[in-house]
Amino acid sequence: MGIEWLKPGAFFGSILYAVIGVAIFWLSFVIIDKVTPYNLWEEIVEKQNLALGIVIGAMSLGICIIVAAAVHG
């Protein structure tokens, strides 16, 4: 492995795809938060609903895998 990843095109392309991936993940999480009948933050943090936290964590990993596969091609 050489220093090909340090070329400006590859470097800035990677940064751009990372920003796009995070933005898509954030947007999908906000949509899911709005679709659910209760406030996720209040349920997880204030009421300490562990089961909901595990479900949301698994959902987040699933969304991240889908976004990564879409960006990677």
PyMOL Python script that loads the backbone (N, CA, C, O; Angstrom):
from pymol import cmd

cmd.read_pdbstr("""\
ATOM      1  N   MET A   1       0.851  -1.175   0.000  1.00  0.00           N
ATOM      2  CA  MET A   1       0.000   0.000   0.000  1.00  0.00           C
ATOM      3  C   MET A   1       0.897   1.238   0.000  1.00  0.00           C
ATOM      4  O   MET A   1       1.729   1.421   0.889  1.00  0.00           O
ATOM      5  N   GLY A   2       0.714   2.061  -0.991  1.00  0.00           N
ATOM      6  CA  GLY A   2       1.520   3.272  -1.104  1.00  0.00           C
ATOM      7  C   GLY A   2       0.808   4.458  -0.473  1.00  0.00           C
ATOM      8  O   GLY A   2      -0.018   4.314   0.428  1.00  0.00           O
ATOM      9  N   ILE A   3       1.150   5.606  -0.966  1.00  0.00           N
ATOM     10  CA  ILE A   3       0.545   6.833  -0.449  1.00  0.00           C
ATOM     11  C   ILE A   3      -0.526   7.365  -1.402  1.00  0.00           C
ATOM     12  O   ILE A   3      -0.768   8.570  -1.472  1.00  0.00           O
ATOM     13  N   GLU A   4      -1.162   6.447  -2.134  1.00  0.00           N
ATOM     14  CA  GLU A   4      -2.203   6.844  -3.081  1.00  0.00           C
ATOM     15  C   GLU A   4      -3.374   7.515  -2.392  1.00  0.00           C
ATOM     16  O   GLU A   4      -4.027   8.376  -2.982  1.00  0.00           O
ATOM     17  N   TRP A   5      -3.647   7.142  -1.173  1.00  0.00           N
ATOM     18  CA  TRP A   5      -4.791   7.706  -0.457  1.00  0.00           C
ATOM     19  C   TRP A   5      -4.534   9.146  -0.034  1.00  0.00           C
ATOM     20  O   TRP A   5      -5.459   9.840   0.388  1.00  0.00           O
ATOM     21  N   LEU A   6      -3.277   9.608  -0.142  1.00  0.00           N
ATOM     22  CA  LEU A   6      -2.954  10.992   0.211  1.00  0.00           C
ATOM     23  C   LEU A   6      -3.130  11.965  -0.946  1.00  0.00           C
ATOM     24  O   LEU A   6      -2.973  13.174  -0.772  1.00  0.00           O
ATOM     25  N   LYS A   7      -3.454  11.447  -2.123  1.00  0.00           N
ATOM     26  CA  LYS A   7      -3.690  12.334  -3.255  1.00  0.00           C
ATOM     27  C   LYS A   7      -4.921  13.185  -2.954  1.00  0.00           C
ATOM     28  O   LYS A   7      -5.879  12.686  -2.365  1.00  0.00           O
ATOM     29  N   PRO A   8      -4.913  14.458  -3.345  1.00  0.00           N
ATOM     30  CA  PRO A   8      -6.024  15.355  -2.997  1.00  0.00           C
ATOM     31  C   PRO A   8      -7.388  14.850  -3.457  1.00  0.00           C
ATOM     32  O   PRO A   8      -8.369  14.985  -2.726  1.00  0.00           O
ATOM     33  N   GLY A   9      -7.467  14.277  -4.646  1.00  0.00           N
ATOM     34  CA  GLY A   9      -8.754  13.781  -5.136  1.00  0.00           C
ATOM     35  C   GLY A   9      -9.310  12.667  -4.269  1.00  0.00           C
ATOM     36  O   GLY A   9     -10.492  12.674  -3.923  1.00  0.00           O
ATOM     37  N   ALA A  10      -8.464  11.714  -3.918  1.00  0.00           N
ATOM     38  CA  ALA A  10      -8.902  10.593  -3.088  1.00  0.00           C
ATOM     39  C   ALA A  10      -9.216  11.054  -1.666  1.00  0.00           C
ATOM     40  O   ALA A  10     -10.202  10.618  -1.071  1.00  0.00           O
ATOM     41  N   PHE A  11      -8.389  11.922  -1.135  1.00  0.00           N
ATOM     42  CA  PHE A  11      -8.570  12.388   0.240  1.00  0.00           C
ATOM     43  C   PHE A  11      -9.869  13.174   0.389  1.00  0.00           C
ATOM     44  O   PHE A  11     -10.667  12.892   1.282  1.00  0.00           O
ATOM     45  N   PHE A  12     -10.081  14.155  -0.482  1.00  0.00           N
ATOM     46  CA  PHE A  12     -11.286  14.975  -0.372  1.00  0.00           C
ATOM     47  C   PHE A  12     -12.538  14.198  -0.778  1.00  0.00           C
ATOM     48  O   PHE A  12     -13.630  14.476  -0.282  1.00  0.00           O
ATOM     49  N   GLY A  13     -12.384  13.232  -1.672  1.00  0.00           N
ATOM     50  CA  GLY A  13     -13.507  12.359  -2.012  1.00  0.00           C
ATOM     51  C   GLY A  13     -13.945  11.533  -0.812  1.00  0.00           C
ATOM     52  O   GLY A  13     -15.140  11.363  -0.567  1.00  0.00           O
ATOM     53  N   SER A  14     -12.972  11.021  -0.066  1.00  0.00           N
ATOM     54  CA  SER A  14     -13.291  10.244   1.140  1.00  0.00           C
ATOM     55  C   SER A  14     -13.980  11.105   2.186  1.00  0.00           C
ATOM     56  O   SER A  14     -14.945  10.675   2.819  1.00  0.00           O
ATOM     57  N   ILE A  15     -13.482  12.322   2.366  1.00  0.00           N
ATOM     58  CA  ILE A  15     -14.105  13.242   3.322  1.00  0.00           C
ATOM     59  C   ILE A  15     -15.530  13.565   2.892  1.00  0.00           C
ATOM     60  O   ILE A  15     -16.437  13.589   3.724  1.00  0.00           O
ATOM     61  N   LEU A  16     -15.737  13.812   1.602  1.00  0.00           N
ATOM     62  CA  LEU A  16     -17.068  14.131   1.085  1.00  0.00           C
ATOM     63  C   LEU A  16     -18.035  12.976   1.301  1.00  0.00           C
ATOM     64  O   LEU A  16     -19.160  13.185   1.754  1.00  0.00           O
ATOM     65  N   TYR A  17     -17.600  11.745   0.978  1.00  0.00           N
ATOM     66  CA  TYR A  17     -18.464  10.590   1.185  1.00  0.00           C
ATOM     67  C   TYR A  17     -18.760  10.360   2.662  1.00  0.00           C
ATOM     68  O   TYR A  17     -19.866   9.947   3.010  1.00  0.00           O
ATOM     69  N   ALA A  18     -17.801  10.616   3.524  1.00  0.00           N
ATOM     70  CA  ALA A  18     -18.039  10.470   4.966  1.00  0.00           C
ATOM     71  C   ALA A  18     -19.083  11.475   5.442  1.00  0.00           C
ATOM     72  O   ALA A  18     -19.975  11.127   6.215  1.00  0.00           O
ATOM     73  N   VAL A  19     -18.975  12.711   4.984  1.00  0.00           N
ATOM     74  CA  VAL A  19     -19.954  13.744   5.379  1.00  0.00           C
ATOM     75  C   VAL A  19     -21.340  13.394   4.840  1.00  0.00           C
ATOM     76  O   VAL A  19     -22.335  13.535   5.552  1.00  0.00           O
ATOM     77  N   ILE A  20     -21.412  12.941   3.596  1.00  0.00           N
ATOM     78  CA  ILE A  20     -22.703  12.550   3.019  1.00  0.00           C
ATOM     79  C   ILE A  20     -23.298  11.379   3.797  1.00  0.00           C
ATOM     80  O   ILE A  20     -24.498  11.371   4.071  1.00  0.00           O
ATOM     81  N   GLY A  21     -22.480  10.392   4.155  1.00  0.00           N
ATOM     82  CA  GLY A  21     -22.966   9.243   4.918  1.00  0.00           C
ATOM     83  C   GLY A  21     -23.496   9.632   6.283  1.00  0.00           C
ATOM     84  O   GLY A  21     -24.541   9.137   6.704  1.00  0.00           O
ATOM     85  N   VAL A  22     -22.791  10.512   6.982  1.00  0.00           N
ATOM     86  CA  VAL A  22     -23.251  10.965   8.305  1.00  0.00           C
ATOM     87  C   VAL A  22     -24.541  11.764   8.175  1.00  0.00           C
ATOM     88  O   VAL A  22     -25.439  11.632   9.006  1.00  0.00           O
ATOM     89  N   ALA A  23     -24.637  12.593   7.135  1.00  0.00           N
ATOM     90  CA  ALA A  23     -25.855  13.385   6.929  1.00  0.00           C
ATOM     91  C   ALA A  23     -27.053  12.490   6.631  1.00  0.00           C
ATOM     92  O   ALA A  23     -28.145  12.734   7.145  1.00  0.00           O
ATOM     93  N   ILE A  24     -26.870  11.470   5.817  1.00  0.00           N
ATOM     94  CA  ILE A  24     -27.966  10.542   5.521  1.00  0.00           C
ATOM     95  C   ILE A  24     -28.369   9.781   6.773  1.00  0.00           C
ATOM     96  O   ILE A  24     -29.557   9.587   7.029  1.00  0.00           O
ATOM     97  N   PHE A  25     -27.382   9.346   7.560  1.00  0.00           N
ATOM     98  CA  PHE A  25     -27.705   8.649   8.805  1.00  0.00           C
ATOM     99  C   PHE A  25     -28.482   9.555   9.750  1.00  0.00           C
ATOM    100  O   PHE A  25     -29.481   9.132  10.333  1.00  0.00           O
ATOM    101  N   TRP A  26     -28.030  10.800   9.908  1.00  0.00           N
ATOM    102  CA  TRP A  26     -28.700  11.732  10.805  1.00  0.00           C
ATOM    103  C   TRP A  26     -30.129  11.998  10.345  1.00  0.00           C
ATOM    104  O   TRP A  26     -31.049  12.023  11.162  1.00  0.00           O
ATOM    105  N   LEU A  27     -30.319  12.197   9.041  1.00  0.00           N
ATOM    106  CA  LEU A  27     -31.651  12.455   8.496  1.00  0.00           C
ATOM    107  C   LEU A  27     -32.576  11.259   8.713  1.00  0.00           C
ATOM    108  O   LEU A  27     -33.734  11.441   9.088  1.00  0.00           O
ATOM    109  N   SER A  28     -32.089  10.050   8.485  1.00  0.00           N
ATOM    110  CA  SER A  28     -32.925   8.869   8.689  1.00  0.00           C
ATOM    111  C   SER A  28     -33.258   8.678  10.163  1.00  0.00           C
ATOM    112  O   SER A  28     -34.362   8.246  10.493  1.00  0.00           O
ATOM    113  N   PHE A  29     -32.326   8.992  11.051  1.00  0.00           N
ATOM    114  CA  PHE A  29     -32.605   8.868  12.478  1.00  0.00           C
ATOM    115  C   PHE A  29     -33.658   9.883  12.923  1.00  0.00           C
ATOM    116  O   PHE A  29     -34.528   9.559  13.731  1.00  0.00           O
ATOM    117  N   VAL A  30     -33.584  11.108  12.400  1.00  0.00           N
ATOM    118  CA  VAL A  30     -34.585  12.125  12.732  1.00  0.00           C
ATOM    119  C   VAL A  30     -35.962  11.699  12.229  1.00  0.00           C
ATOM    120  O   VAL A  30     -36.962  11.885  12.923  1.00  0.00           O
ATOM    121  N   ILE A  31     -36.017  11.133  11.032  1.00  0.00           N
ATOM    122  CA  ILE A  31     -37.299  10.664  10.491  1.00  0.00           C
ATOM    123  C   ILE A  31     -37.870   9.555  11.359  1.00  0.00           C
ATOM    124  O   ILE A  31     -39.065   9.557  11.657  1.00  0.00           O
ATOM    125  N   ILE A  32     -37.040   8.613  11.766  1.00  0.00           N
ATOM    126  CA  ILE A  32     -37.518   7.518  12.618  1.00  0.00           C
ATOM    127  C   ILE A  32     -37.961   8.056  13.971  1.00  0.00           C
ATOM    128  O   ILE A  32     -38.935   7.566  14.541  1.00  0.00           O
ATOM    129  N   ASP A  33     -37.263   9.051  14.490  1.00  0.00           N
ATOM    130  CA  ASP A  33     -37.649   9.660  15.763  1.00  0.00           C
ATOM    131  C   ASP A  33     -39.020  10.325  15.646  1.00  0.00           C
ATOM    132  O   ASP A  33     -39.820  10.267  16.580  1.00  0.00           O
ATOM    133  N   LYS A  34     -39.292  10.950  14.510  1.00  0.00           N
ATOM    134  CA  LYS A  34     -40.594  11.612  14.310  1.00  0.00           C
ATOM    135  C   LYS A  34     -41.714  10.604  14.096  1.00  0.00           C
ATOM    136  O   LYS A  34     -42.857  10.867  14.471  1.00  0.00           O
ATOM    137  N   VAL A  35     -41.408   9.449  13.497  1.00  0.00           N
ATOM    138  CA  VAL A  35     -42.427   8.445  13.202  1.00  0.00           C
ATOM    139  C   VAL A  35     -42.866   7.702  14.465  1.00  0.00           C
ATOM    140  O   VAL A  35     -44.028   7.313  14.580  1.00  0.00           O
ATOM    141  N   THR A  36     -41.958   7.505  15.403  1.00  0.00           N
ATOM    142  CA  THR A  36     -42.305   6.777  16.625  1.00  0.00           C
ATOM    143  C   THR A  36     -43.270   7.599  17.473  1.00  0.00           C
ATOM    144  O   THR A  36     -43.209   8.828  17.463  1.00  0.00           O
ATOM    145  N   PRO A  37     -44.158   6.933  18.204  1.00  0.00           N
ATOM    146  CA  PRO A  37     -45.188   7.662  18.951  1.00  0.00           C
ATOM    147  C   PRO A  37     -44.708   8.341  20.235  1.00  0.00           C
ATOM    148  O   PRO A  37     -45.505   8.995  20.907  1.00  0.00           O
ATOM    149  N   TYR A  38     -43.449   8.207  20.588  1.00  0.00           N
ATOM    150  CA  TYR A  38     -42.935   8.821  21.806  1.00  0.00           C
ATOM    151  C   TYR A  38     -41.576   9.444  21.539  1.00  0.00           C
ATOM    152  O   TYR A  38     -40.980   9.212  20.488  1.00  0.00           O
ATOM    153  N   ASN A  39     -41.092  10.222  22.470  1.00  0.00           N
ATOM    154  CA  ASN A  39     -39.802  10.906  22.332  1.00  0.00           C
ATOM    155  C   ASN A  39     -38.691   9.925  22.710  1.00  0.00           C
ATOM    156  O   ASN A  39     -38.596   9.499  23.861  1.00  0.00           O
ATOM    157  N   LEU A  40     -37.856   9.573  21.736  1.00  0.00           N
ATOM    158  CA  LEU A  40     -36.807   8.581  21.973  1.00  0.00           C
ATOM    159  C   LEU A  40     -35.811   9.045  23.030  1.00  0.00           C
ATOM    160  O   LEU A  40     -35.409   8.262  23.891  1.00  0.00           O
ATOM    161  N   TRP A  41     -35.410  10.314  22.968  1.00  0.00           N
ATOM    162  CA  TRP A  41     -34.425  10.825  23.916  1.00  0.00           C
ATOM    163  C   TRP A  41     -34.946  10.736  25.347  1.00  0.00           C
ATOM    164  O   TRP A  41     -34.218  10.321  26.249  1.00  0.00           O
ATOM    165  N   GLU A  42     -36.190  11.120  25.556  1.00  0.00           N
ATOM    166  CA  GLU A  42     -36.773  11.072  26.899  1.00  0.00           C
ATOM    167  C   GLU A  42     -36.876   9.635  27.392  1.00  0.00           C
ATOM    168  O   GLU A  42     -36.576   9.352  28.552  1.00  0.00           O
ATOM    169  N   GLU A  43     -37.295   8.732  26.521  1.00  0.00           N
ATOM    170  CA  GLU A  43     -37.437   7.331  26.918  1.00  0.00           C
ATOM    171  C   GLU A  43     -36.086   6.695  27.266  1.00  0.00           C
ATOM    172  O   GLU A  43     -35.978   5.956  28.244  1.00  0.00           O
ATOM    173  N   ILE A  44     -35.073   6.983  26.471  1.00  0.00           N
ATOM    174  CA  ILE A  44     -33.780   6.328  26.682  1.00  0.00           C
ATOM    175  C   ILE A  44     -32.998   6.967  27.819  1.00  0.00           C
ATOM    176  O   ILE A  44     -32.447   6.261  28.663  1.00  0.00           O
ATOM    177  N   VAL A  45     -32.942   8.299  27.853  1.00  0.00           N
ATOM    178  CA  VAL A  45     -32.079   8.977  28.824  1.00  0.00           C
ATOM    179  C   VAL A  45     -32.782   9.200  30.159  1.00  0.00           C
ATOM    180  O   VAL A  45     -32.250   8.837  31.208  1.00  0.00           O
ATOM    181  N   GLU A  46     -33.962   9.788  30.126  1.00  0.00           N
ATOM    182  CA  GLU A  46     -34.620  10.142  31.386  1.00  0.00           C
ATOM    183  C   GLU A  46     -35.283   8.943  32.063  1.00  0.00           C
ATOM    184  O   GLU A  46     -35.161   8.766  33.275  1.00  0.00           O
ATOM    185  N   LYS A  47     -35.987   8.116  31.276  1.00  0.00           N
ATOM    186  CA  LYS A  47     -36.657   6.947  31.848  1.00  0.00           C
ATOM    187  C   LYS A  47     -35.764   5.713  31.848  1.00  0.00           C
ATOM    188  O   LYS A  47     -36.138   4.681  32.405  1.00  0.00           O
ATOM    189  N   GLN A  48     -34.590   5.805  31.231  1.00  0.00           N
ATOM    190  CA  GLN A  48     -33.585   4.748  31.160  1.00  0.00           C
ATOM    191  C   GLN A  48     -34.178   3.421  30.678  1.00  0.00           C
ATOM    192  O   GLN A  48     -34.039   2.384  31.326  1.00  0.00           O
ATOM    193  N   ASN A  49     -34.839   3.486  29.526  1.00  0.00           N
ATOM    194  CA  ASN A  49     -35.431   2.310  28.903  1.00  0.00           C
ATOM    195  C   ASN A  49     -34.336   1.560  28.147  1.00  0.00           C
ATOM    196  O   ASN A  49     -34.017   1.899  27.007  1.00  0.00           O
ATOM    197  N   LEU A  50     -33.771   0.552  28.781  1.00  0.00           N
ATOM    198  CA  LEU A  50     -32.648  -0.191  28.219  1.00  0.00           C
ATOM    199  C   LEU A  50     -33.050  -0.958  26.962  1.00  0.00           C
ATOM    200  O   LEU A  50     -32.290  -1.004  25.995  1.00  0.00           O
ATOM    201  N   ALA A  51     -34.229  -1.554  26.969  1.00  0.00           N
ATOM    202  CA  ALA A  51     -34.675  -2.321  25.805  1.00  0.00           C
ATOM    203  C   ALA A  51     -34.798  -1.426  24.576  1.00  0.00           C
ATOM    204  O   ALA A  51     -34.381  -1.818  23.486  1.00  0.00           O
ATOM    205  N   LEU A  52     -35.358  -0.244  24.734  1.00  0.00           N
ATOM    206  CA  LEU A  52     -35.472   0.687  23.617  1.00  0.00           C
ATOM    207  C   LEU A  52     -34.097   1.148  23.156  1.00  0.00           C
ATOM    208  O   LEU A  52     -33.876   1.324  21.958  1.00  0.00           O
ATOM    209  N   GLY A  53     -33.175   1.345  24.082  1.00  0.00           N
ATOM    210  CA  GLY A  53     -31.818   1.731  23.720  1.00  0.00           C
ATOM    211  C   GLY A  53     -31.130   0.672  22.869  1.00  0.00           C
ATOM    212  O   GLY A  53     -30.424   0.999  21.915  1.00  0.00           O
ATOM    213  N   ILE A  54     -31.334  -0.591  23.210  1.00  0.00           N
ATOM    214  CA  ILE A  54     -30.750  -1.683  22.428  1.00  0.00           C
ATOM    215  C   ILE A  54     -31.374  -1.737  21.043  1.00  0.00           C
ATOM    216  O   ILE A  54     -30.665  -1.933  20.056  1.00  0.00           O
ATOM    217  N   VAL A  55     -32.694  -1.567  20.952  1.00  0.00           N
ATOM    218  CA  VAL A  55     -33.374  -1.586  19.659  1.00  0.00           C
ATOM    219  C   VAL A  55     -32.909  -0.424  18.783  1.00  0.00           C
ATOM    220  O   VAL A  55     -32.643  -0.615  17.596  1.00  0.00           O
ATOM    221  N   ILE A  56     -32.809   0.764  19.348  1.00  0.00           N
ATOM    222  CA  ILE A  56     -32.360   1.931  18.591  1.00  0.00           C
ATOM    223  C   ILE A  56     -30.898   1.765  18.175  1.00  0.00           C
ATOM    224  O   ILE A  56     -30.525   2.169  17.074  1.00  0.00           O
ATOM    225  N   GLY A  57     -30.074   1.186  19.028  1.00  0.00           N
ATOM    226  CA  GLY A  57     -28.684   0.928  18.664  1.00  0.00           C
ATOM    227  C   GLY A  57     -28.570  -0.055  17.504  1.00  0.00           C
ATOM    228  O   GLY A  57     -27.769   0.150  16.592  1.00  0.00           O
ATOM    229  N   ALA A  58     -29.366  -1.117  17.534  1.00  0.00           N
ATOM    230  CA  ALA A  58     -29.364  -2.081  16.435  1.00  0.00           C
ATOM    231  C   ALA A  58     -29.872  -1.442  15.150  1.00  0.00           C
ATOM    232  O   ALA A  58     -29.345  -1.708  14.069  1.00  0.00           O
ATOM    233  N   MET A  59     -30.900  -0.595  15.268  1.00  0.00           N
ATOM    234  CA  MET A  59     -31.432   0.107  14.105  1.00  0.00           C
ATOM    235  C   MET A  59     -30.374   1.051  13.533  1.00  0.00           C
ATOM    236  O   MET A  59     -30.222   1.151  12.316  1.00  0.00           O
ATOM    237  N   SER A  60     -29.661   1.726  14.392  1.00  0.00           N
ATOM    238  CA  SER A  60     -28.606   2.641  13.944  1.00  0.00           C
ATOM    239  C   SER A  60     -27.500   1.885  13.205  1.00  0.00           C
ATOM    240  O   SER A  60     -27.023   2.347  12.169  1.00  0.00           O
ATOM    241  N   LEU A  61     -27.096   0.741  13.723  1.00  0.00           N
ATOM    242  CA  LEU A  61     -26.088  -0.067  13.033  1.00  0.00           C
ATOM    243  C   LEU A  61     -26.589  -0.542  11.677  1.00  0.00           C
ATOM    244  O   LEU A  61     -25.831  -0.558  10.707  1.00  0.00           O
ATOM    245  N   GLY A  62     -27.851  -0.927  11.602  1.00  0.00           N
ATOM    246  CA  GLY A  62     -28.434  -1.340  10.327  1.00  0.00           C
ATOM    247  C   GLY A  62     -28.432  -0.214   9.306  1.00  0.00           C
ATOM    248  O   GLY A  62     -28.077  -0.419   8.145  1.00  0.00           O
ATOM    249  N   ILE A  63     -28.826   0.963   9.736  1.00  0.00           N
ATOM    250  CA  ILE A  63     -28.823   2.128   8.831  1.00  0.00           C
ATOM    251  C   ILE A  63     -27.395   2.443   8.388  1.00  0.00           C
ATOM    252  O   ILE A  63     -27.165   2.754   7.219  1.00  0.00           O
ATOM    253  N   CYS A  64     -26.443   2.363   9.305  1.00  0.00           N
ATOM    254  CA  CYS A  64     -25.052   2.636   8.958  1.00  0.00           C
ATOM    255  C   CYS A  64     -24.513   1.639   7.951  1.00  0.00           C
ATOM    256  O   CYS A  64     -23.767   2.017   7.048  1.00  0.00           O
ATOM    257  N   ILE A  65     -24.875   0.378   8.088  1.00  0.00           N
ATOM    258  CA  ILE A  65     -24.418  -0.636   7.137  1.00  0.00           C
ATOM    259  C   ILE A  65     -25.016  -0.367   5.761  1.00  0.00           C
ATOM    260  O   ILE A  65     -24.322  -0.489   4.751  1.00  0.00           O
ATOM    261  N   ILE A  66     -26.294  -0.003   5.710  1.00  0.00           N
ATOM    262  CA  ILE A  66     -26.934   0.302   4.430  1.00  0.00           C
ATOM    263  C   ILE A  66     -26.288   1.514   3.781  1.00  0.00           C
ATOM    264  O   ILE A  66     -26.007   1.489   2.582  1.00  0.00           O
ATOM    265  N   VAL A  67     -26.044   2.576   4.545  1.00  0.00           N
ATOM    266  CA  VAL A  67     -25.416   3.784   3.996  1.00  0.00           C
ATOM    267  C   VAL A  67     -24.000   3.475   3.522  1.00  0.00           C
ATOM    268  O   VAL A  67     -23.585   3.950   2.465  1.00  0.00           O
ATOM    269  N   ALA A  68     -23.253   2.682   4.293  1.00  0.00           N
ATOM    270  CA  ALA A  68     -21.883   2.340   3.902  1.00  0.00           C
ATOM    271  C   ALA A  68     -21.875   1.518   2.613  1.00  0.00           C
ATOM    272  O   ALA A  68     -21.021   1.722   1.751  1.00  0.00           O
ATOM    273  N   ALA A  69     -22.815   0.600   2.483  1.00  0.00           N
ATOM    274  CA  ALA A  69     -22.887  -0.206   1.260  1.00  0.00           C
ATOM    275  C   ALA A  69     -23.272   0.652   0.063  1.00  0.00           C
ATOM    276  O   ALA A  69     -22.780   0.434  -1.044  1.00  0.00           O
ATOM    277  N   ALA A  70     -24.150   1.623   0.281  1.00  0.00           N
ATOM    278  CA  ALA A  70     -24.552   2.515  -0.816  1.00  0.00           C
ATOM    279  C   ALA A  70     -23.402   3.418  -1.236  1.00  0.00           C
ATOM    280  O   ALA A  70     -23.213   3.662  -2.428  1.00  0.00           O
ATOM    281  N   VAL A  71     -22.640   3.913  -0.287  1.00  0.00           N
ATOM    282  CA  VAL A  71     -21.523   4.804  -0.611  1.00  0.00           C
ATOM    283  C   VAL A  71     -20.383   4.008  -1.255  1.00  0.00           C
ATOM    284  O   VAL A  71     -19.741   4.473  -2.197  1.00  0.00           O
ATOM    285  N   HIS A  72     -20.145   2.808  -0.736  1.00  0.00           N
ATOM    286  CA  HIS A  72     -19.039   1.995  -1.244  1.00  0.00           C
ATOM    287  C   HIS A  72     -19.325   1.478  -2.656  1.00  0.00           C
ATOM    288  O   HIS A  72     -18.417   1.361  -3.479  1.00  0.00           O
ATOM    289  N   GLY A  73     -20.583   1.173  -2.922  1.00  0.00           N
ATOM    290  CA  GLY A  73     -20.970   0.731  -4.262  1.00  0.00           C
ATOM    291  C   GLY A  73     -20.902  -0.728  -4.345  1.00  0.00           C
ATOM    292  O   GLY A  73     -21.191  -1.300  -5.396  1.00  0.00           O
TER     293      GLY A  73
END
""", "prot")
cmd.dss("prot")
cmd.show_as("cartoon", "prot")
cmd.util.cbc("prot")
cmd.orient("prot")
